[in-house]
């Protein structure tokens, strides 16, 4: 089945398998279903006596966050629902999810004119926790395979000056993934055994490798990686400093070179969520900007406001070559609670036309 049109992407399915409630006479708080042919996940979560949240995620592209979110009510063995939208907005088509323990079938509610969002229609079959874990592992592996294929293609097909970037990026990938997962994934609490039992201890069920969300977060991070690696570097830069740069993980750098040779640099990022962001700006003097053998380098100390005194000074080192920018930052101390970062390899794009 083809992926959903943009109108269906109501929001990011950031958690992987979404919210929702069941539609049986005595529903479980959360029920999971899967459409193997369409690689679609359906999750239902009970929110009240009759309220249900509906989430559908498409996984044909491994690690994808493409999702549709809805809300409705349950009566007997069916749920009537429509898209979850902001207050005052049109909810669009209404749907009926009908079924039981083994499967759910979603269809349009009869009598609607020009019904929308047909991409969520169809049959979804009940999936166990064990099967969900297996599918999540498989999805991560598919994303990892796509990343390796994209890097291999880049090392062969990118322009000569950019071919080595694929190997350089791959070397830094484990550290980048580790940084991302520290923010994106939170392990579940261990299951407690009753204290009156002999030799009571925590169960080992909370191991990340046994958690569906762990593998989905890995898959989603890897999807960002292969999306970055699949894009050819921007042409026409000739190694010039002026431009906009993105690292594929929420990091952005803007550089403009003044007539006297100074570089005006603005670095920013939002990693996973708004709480892990950073902004830094400064200027690099002309005598700190060097060029040799097709590479340009620049370095200066920037000052970050509103952080402890020992963390204010940040040494920013830049390298510019081909269609990419390398960023490295160093400081004497890291502010407490900060998990964001600005280091990495960023792809160049031209300065926007005004």
C-alpha positions as CSV (number, residue, x, y, z in Angstrom):
1,X,0.0,0.0,0.0
2,X,1.3,3.5,-0.8
3,X,2.2,5.8,2.1
4,X,-0.5,8.3,3.2
5,X,-0.9,11.7,1.5
6,X,0.3,14.8,3.4
7,X,-3.2,15.5,4.6
8,X,-3.0,12.3,6.7
9,X,0.1,13.3,8.6
10,X,-1.7,14.9,11.5
11,X,1.3,14.8,13.8
12,X,4.5,13.0,14.5
13,X,4.2,9.5,15.9
14,X,7.2,10.2,18.0
15,X,6.8,7.3,20.4
16,X,6.6,4.7,17.7
17,X,3.5,2.7,18.6
18,X,0.9,5.2,19.5
19,X,-1.8,5.9,22.1
20,X,-5.2,4.3,22.0
21,X,-7.9,2.1,23.7
22,X,-9.7,-1.1,22.9
23,X,-13.1,-1.6,21.5
24,X,-14.3,-4.8,23.2
25,X,-17.0,-5.1,25.8
26,X,-14.4,-5.1,28.5
27,X,-11.5,-3.4,26.8
28,X,-7.8,-3.5,27.8
29,X,-6.3,0.0,28.4
30,X,-4.2,-0.4,25.3
31,X,-4.6,-2.7,22.3
32,X,-2.2,-3.1,19.4
33,X,-3.0,-4.3,15.9
34,X,-0.8,-4.6,12.7
35,X,-1.5,-4.6,9.0
36,X,1.4,-6.7,7.6
37,X,0.7,-5.9,3.9
38,X,0.5,-2.2,4.4
39,X,3.0,-2.1,7.3
40,X,0.7,0.0,9.4
41,X,0.3,-0.1,13.1
42,X,-3.0,0.6,14.8
43,X,-3.1,1.3,18.5
44,X,-6.2,2.0,20.6
45,X,-6.1,3.5,24.1
46,X,-9.1,3.8,26.5
47,X,-9.2,7.3,28.0
48,X,-12.5,7.0,29.9
49,X,-15.5,4.7,30.2
50,X,-16.2,5.1,26.5
51,X,-13.5,7.4,25.2
52,X,-10.8,6.1,22.8
53,X,-7.7,7.6,21.3
54,X,-6.7,6.1,17.9
55,X,-3.2,6.1,16.5
56,X,-2.0,4.8,13.2
57,X,1.7,4.8,12.1
58,X,3.1,3.9,8.7
59,X,6.4,1.9,8.8
60,X,7.0,1.1,5.1
61,X,9.9,3.4,5.4
62,X,11.7,2.0,8.5
63,X,11.8,4.4,11.4
64,X,9.2,6.7,9.8
65,X,7.2,9.0,12.1
66,X,4.3,9.4,9.6
67,X,1.2,9.1,11.6
68,X,-2.5,9.8,11.9
69,X,-4.2,10.6,15.2
70,X,-7.8,10.4,16.0
71,X,-10.3,10.4,18.9
72,X,-13.7,8.8,19.4
73,X,-16.1,6.8,21.5
74,X,-16.8,3.2,21.9
75,X,-20.2,1.4,21.9
76,X,-20.3,-2.4,22.1
77,X,-17.8,-3.8,19.7
78,X,-17.1,-0.7,17.6
79,X,-15.4,2.7,17.9
80,X,-16.7,5.8,16.0
81,X,-13.9,8.4,15.6
82,X,-12.5,11.2,13.6
83,X,-9.2,13.1,13.3
84,X,-7.8,14.8,16.4
85,X,-7.5,18.5,15.6
86,X,-7.2,21.8,17.3
87,X,-10.3,23.3,18.8
88,X,-12.5,24.9,16.1
89,X,-11.0,23.0,13.2
90,X,-13.0,20.6,11.0
91,X,-12.5,17.0,12.1
92,X,-13.0,15.8,8.5
93,X,-14.3,12.3,7.9
94,X,-15.8,10.0,10.5
95,X,-14.7,6.3,10.7
96,X,-15.9,3.1,12.3
97,X,-13.4,0.6,13.8
98,X,-15.2,-2.7,14.3
99,X,-13.9,-6.0,15.5
100,X,-12.8,-7.9,18.6
101,X,-9.9,-9.9,20.0
102,X,-8.3,-11.0,16.7
103,X,-8.7,-8.1,14.3
104,X,-10.1,-4.6,13.7
105,X,-11.5,-3.3,10.4
106,X,-11.7,0.5,9.8
107,X,-14.2,1.8,7.3
108,X,-15.9,5.1,6.6
109,X,-19.1,5.9,8.5
110,X,-21.9,5.7,5.9
111,X,-23.5,8.7,4.4
112,X,-20.6,11.1,4.2
113,X,-19.9,13.3,1.2
114,X,-16.4,13.1,-0.3
115,X,-14.8,11.2,2.7
116,X,-11.2,11.9,3.3
117,X,-8.1,10.0,4.6
118,X,-8.7,6.6,2.9
119,X,-5.1,5.6,3.8
120,X,-6.2,4.4,7.3
121,X,-9.0,2.1,6.0
122,X,-8.5,-1.7,6.1
123,X,-8.0,-4.7,8.3
124,X,-5.5,-4.8,11.2
125,X,-4.8,-8.0,13.1
126,X,-4.1,-8.2,16.8
127,X,-0.4,-8.3,17.6
128,X,1.1,-9.6,20.8
129,X,3.8,-7.8,22.8
130,X,6.3,-10.5,21.7
131,X,5.5,-9.9,18.0
132,X,5.7,-6.1,18.5
133,X,9.2,-6.5,19.9
134,X,10.1,-8.7,17.0
135,X,8.7,-6.2,14.5
136,X,10.5,-3.3,16.2
137,X,13.8,-5.1,16.0
138,X,13.2,-5.9,12.4
139,X,12.4,-2.3,11.7
140,X,15.6,-1.0,13.2
141,X,17.6,-3.5,11.2
142,X,15.9,-2.4,8.0
143,X,16.7,1.2,8.8
144,X,20.3,0.3,9.6
145,X,20.6,-1.6,6.3
146,X,19.2,1.4,4.4
147,X,21.7,3.7,6.2
148,X,24.7,1.5,5.2
149,X,23.4,1.3,1.6
150,X,23.1,5.1,1.5
151,X,26.6,5.6,2.8
152,X,28.0,3.1,0.3
153,X,26.3,4.9,-2.5
154,X,27.5,8.3,-1.3
155,X,31.1,7.1,-1.2
156,X,30.8,6.1,-4.9
157,X,28.4,8.7,-6.4
158,X,29.1,12.0,-4.6
159,X,31.4,14.6,-6.1
160,X,35.1,13.9,-5.6
161,X,35.6,16.4,-2.8
162,X,32.7,14.9,-0.9
163,X,33.2,11.2,-1.3
164,X,35.4,10.9,1.9
165,X,32.6,12.5,3.9
166,X,30.6,9.3,3.9
167,X,33.4,7.4,5.8
168,X,34.0,10.3,8.1
169,X,30.3,10.6,8.9
170,X,30.0,6.8,9.5
171,X,32.9,6.9,12.0
172,X,31.1,9.5,14.1
173,X,27.7,7.8,13.8
174,X,27.9,5.6,17.0
175,X,28.6,8.6,19.2
176,X,25.9,10.6,17.5
177,X,23.4,7.8,18.0
178,X,24.4,7.4,21.6
179,X,23.8,11.1,22.2
180,X,20.4,11.0,20.6
181,X,19.2,8.0,22.5
182,X,20.2,9.6,25.9
183,X,17.5,12.2,25.1
184,X,15.0,10.2,23.1
185,X,14.7,7.0,25.1
186,X,13.8,6.5,28.7
187,X,13.9,2.9,30.0
188,X,10.8,1.7,31.8
189,X,10.8,1.2,35.6
190,X,11.8,-2.3,36.7
191,X,8.9,-4.5,37.8
192,X,8.9,-4.8,41.6
193,X,8.4,-8.2,43.2
194,X,6.3,-8.2,46.4
195,X,8.6,-7.7,49.4
196,X,7.1,-10.5,51.4
197,X,8.4,-13.0,48.9
198,X,11.7,-14.7,49.7
199,X,14.7,-13.5,47.8
200,X,12.6,-10.6,46.4
201,X,14.4,-8.5,43.7
202,X,13.7,-6.5,40.6
203,X,12.8,-8.5,37.5
204,X,15.0,-8.1,34.5
205,X,12.1,-7.3,32.2
206,X,13.2,-3.6,32.1
207,X,16.3,-4.3,30.0
208,X,16.2,-1.9,27.0
209,X,16.7,-4.8,24.6
210,X,13.3,-6.2,25.7
211,X,11.5,-2.8,25.3
212,X,9.6,-2.1,22.0
213,X,10.2,1.6,22.4
214,X,14.0,1.2,22.6
215,X,14.1,-0.4,19.2
216,X,11.6,2.1,17.7
217,X,13.7,5.0,19.0
218,X,16.8,3.4,17.4
219,X,14.9,3.0,14.2
220,X,13.7,6.6,14.2
221,X,17.2,7.9,14.8
222,X,18.6,5.7,12.1
223,X,15.8,7.0,9.7
224,X,17.1,10.6,10.3
225,X,20.6,9.3,9.5
226,X,19.7,7.6,6.2
227,X,17.6,10.6,5.2
228,X,20.7,12.7,5.6
229,X,23.0,10.3,3.8
230,X,20.6,9.9,0.9
231,X,20.7,13.6,0.0
232,X,23.5,14.6,-2.4
233,X,25.6,17.5,-1.2
234,X,24.6,21.0,-2.4
235,X,26.3,22.0,-5.7
236,X,27.6,25.5,-6.5
237,X,29.2,26.3,-3.1
238,X,32.8,25.8,-4.2
239,X,33.7,25.7,-0.5
240,X,32.5,29.2,0.2
241,X,31.6,30.0,3.8
242,X,28.3,31.9,3.2
243,X,25.4,29.6,3.5
244,X,22.9,27.7,5.6
245,X,23.9,24.3,7.0
246,X,21.9,21.4,8.6
247,X,23.1,18.2,10.2
248,X,19.8,16.2,9.8
249,X,19.3,16.0,13.6
250,X,17.9,19.4,14.4
251,X,21.2,21.3,14.2
252,X,21.6,24.4,12.1
253,X,24.4,26.8,11.3
254,X,24.2,30.1,9.5
255,X,27.4,31.8,8.2
256,X,27.9,35.1,6.5
257,X,31.3,36.5,5.5
258,X,31.7,40.3,5.9
259,X,33.6,42.4,3.4
260,X,36.6,42.6,5.8
261,X,36.8,38.8,5.9
262,X,35.1,38.3,9.3
263,X,32.7,35.4,9.7
264,X,29.5,36.0,11.4
265,X,28.3,32.6,12.8
266,X,25.1,31.5,14.4
267,X,24.7,27.9,15.6
268,X,21.5,26.4,17.0
269,X,19.8,23.1,17.6
270,X,16.7,21.4,18.9
271,X,17.5,17.8,19.8
272,X,14.5,15.5,20.1
273,X,12.5,18.1,22.0
274,X,12.5,21.8,22.9
275,X,14.1,21.1,26.3
276,X,17.4,20.0,24.6
277,X,18.1,23.1,22.5
278,X,21.1,25.4,22.2
279,X,21.9,28.8,20.6
280,X,25.3,30.2,20.1
281,X,26.6,33.1,18.0
282,X,29.9,34.9,17.5
283,X,32.4,36.3,15.0
284,X,35.6,34.9,13.7
285,X,38.3,37.5,12.8
286,X,39.9,37.4,9.3
287,X,43.3,36.3,10.6
288,X,41.7,33.1,12.2
289,X,40.3,32.1,8.8
290,X,42.7,29.8,6.8
291,X,42.5,28.1,3.4
292,X,44.8,25.3,2.1
293,X,44.4,22.5,-0.5
294,X,40.6,23.0,-1.0
295,X,39.8,23.2,2.7
296,X,39.1,26.3,4.8
297,X,39.3,26.4,8.6
298,X,38.3,29.0,11.2
299,X,38.4,29.1,15.0
300,X,37.4,31.5,17.8
301,X,36.1,31.6,21.3
302,X,32.3,32.3,21.6
303,X,30.6,33.3,24.8
304,X,27.3,31.7,25.8
305,X,25.0,33.8,27.9
306,X,23.0,32.7,30.9
307,X,25.2,29.7,31.9
308,X,27.6,29.3,34.8
309,X,30.8,31.4,34.5
310,X,33.1,28.4,34.0
311,X,30.9,27.2,31.0
312,X,30.5,30.5,29.2
313,X,33.6,30.3,26.9
314,X,33.3,27.9,24.0
315,X,36.0,27.2,21.5
316,X,34.3,26.8,18.1
317,X,36.3,25.2,15.3
318,X,35.0,25.0,11.8
319,X,36.2,23.2,8.7
320,X,34.7,23.9,5.3
321,X,35.2,21.6,2.3
322,X,33.1,20.6,-0.7
323,X,29.4,20.6,0.3
324,X,29.9,20.2,4.0
325,X,30.8,21.9,7.2
326,X,32.5,20.3,10.2
327,X,31.8,21.8,13.6
328,X,33.7,21.0,16.8
329,X,33.1,22.7,20.2
330,X,35.1,22.6,23.4
331,X,34.4,24.1,26.8
332,X,35.9,23.8,30.3
333,X,32.6,22.7,31.8
334,X,29.2,21.6,30.6
335,X,26.1,23.2,32.2
336,X,24.2,20.8,34.5
337,X,21.4,19.0,32.7
338,X,22.5,19.9,29.2
339,X,22.4,17.1,26.7
340,X,22.3,19.1,23.5
341,X,25.2,19.4,21.2
342,X,26.4,21.5,18.3
343,X,29.2,19.2,17.0
344,X,28.8,17.3,13.8
345,X,28.9,17.3,10.0
346,X,26.5,19.8,8.4
347,X,25.3,19.9,4.7
348,X,25.6,23.2,2.9
349,X,22.7,25.0,1.2
350,X,22.8,28.5,-0.4
351,X,21.8,31.7,1.3
352,X,18.1,32.2,0.8
353,X,17.1,34.8,-1.8
354,X,15.4,37.8,-0.3
